[in-house]
Each structure stands twice: as C-alpha cells, then as structure tokens.
Amino acid sequence: MGIIYDELELLEIFRNEHKVIDADASIYSYKSTDALGYTLELFIFIYISYAIFKLTHENLKSLIYDWICWYYKKIVT
C-alpha cells in the first residue's frame, strides 16, 4: 500500500523538489539547509512504509538527530 503524504506540504517545508533516489522502488529524498548551517533531510521509502529524518550541522561530524520510522501509513505535517 505504501505511505500517504502531501507532496505540496513537503515542498513548502523543504522549499525544494524531492530527489529521486530509486524510481522503481519509489524512494525519495527531501533536503533543506538554513542560513545557520543546519540541514534537515527526509528519506521516504513508499512501498515498504519506511521513513528516515536526519538533522545535521555543517560544523559537526555526527548527526544531531536521526529518527527511523517503520510501518507508517501517513505523514502529516
């Protein structure tokens, strides 16, 4: 069945189009970087209902926040 999400809402949050990681498997990535150097990334695996959120900063070597979500039905913003 896959994940249900509003592409226009994600476009508004990330301020850019998604990047296609694998078109056949429906894997997409959204990425946004602000003026302070923080980067928020969202990876969506549509068919396996899997999503990854990552928050990083350009001056840090490790992730600030990494959240893996299994068996999602819907992403609501």
C-alpha positions as CSV (number, residue, x, y, z in Angstrom):
1,M,0.0,0.0,0.0
2,G,2.7,2.5,0.9
3,I,2.9,5.8,2.7
4,I,0.4,8.6,2.0
5,Y,1.8,12.1,2.1
6,D,1.0,15.5,0.7
7,E,3.8,16.4,-1.7
8,L,2.9,20.1,-1.8
9,E,3.2,20.3,2.0
10,L,6.6,18.7,1.9
11,L,7.6,21.1,-0.9
12,E,6.6,24.0,1.3
13,I,8.5,22.7,4.3
14,F,11.7,21.8,2.4
15,R,11.5,24.6,-0.1
16,N,12.6,22.4,-3.0
17,E,11.6,19.4,-5.1
18,H,12.3,15.9,-3.9
19,K,15.3,14.0,-5.3
20,V,14.5,10.6,-6.7
21,I,16.8,8.0,-5.2
22,D,15.3,5.0,-6.9
23,A,12.3,5.5,-9.2
24,D,11.4,1.8,-9.4
25,A,11.3,1.3,-5.7
26,S,9.7,4.8,-5.1
27,I,12.5,6.1,-2.8
28,Y,12.6,9.9,-2.5
29,S,14.7,12.4,-0.5
30,Y,13.9,15.9,0.6
31,K,16.6,18.2,1.9
32,S,16.7,21.8,3.2
33,T,19.6,23.8,4.6
34,D,19.2,27.1,6.5
35,A,21.5,30.1,6.9
36,L,22.9,28.8,10.2
37,G,24.2,25.6,8.6
38,Y,21.5,23.2,9.8
39,T,20.4,20.6,7.3
40,L,17.1,18.6,7.6
41,E,16.7,15.5,5.4
42,L,13.8,13.2,4.9
43,F,14.0,9.9,3.1
44,I,10.8,8.3,2.1
45,F,10.5,4.6,1.1
46,I,7.0,4.5,-0.2
47,Y,6.4,0.8,-0.7
48,I,7.9,-0.5,2.5
49,S,6.4,2.3,4.7
50,Y,9.7,3.5,6.0
51,A,11.0,7.0,6.6
52,I,14.2,8.5,7.9
53,F,14.6,12.0,9.4
54,K,18.1,13.4,9.8
55,L,19.2,16.7,11.4
56,T,22.8,17.8,10.9
57,H,25.0,20.9,11.2
58,E,27.9,21.8,8.9
59,N,30.3,22.2,11.8
60,L,29.5,18.9,13.5
61,K,30.9,15.5,12.4
62,S,28.0,13.4,13.8
63,L,24.2,13.7,13.5
64,I,22.2,15.9,15.8
65,Y,19.1,13.8,15.4
66,D,18.4,10.6,13.5
67,W,14.9,9.1,13.6
68,I,13.8,6.0,11.7
69,C,10.1,5.3,11.3
70,W,8.8,1.9,10.4
71,Y,5.3,1.0,9.1
72,Y,4.0,4.5,8.6
73,K,0.6,4.8,6.9
74,K,0.6,8.6,6.6
75,I,2.9,11.6,7.0
76,V,1.0,14.5,8.4
77,T,2.6,18.0,8.6
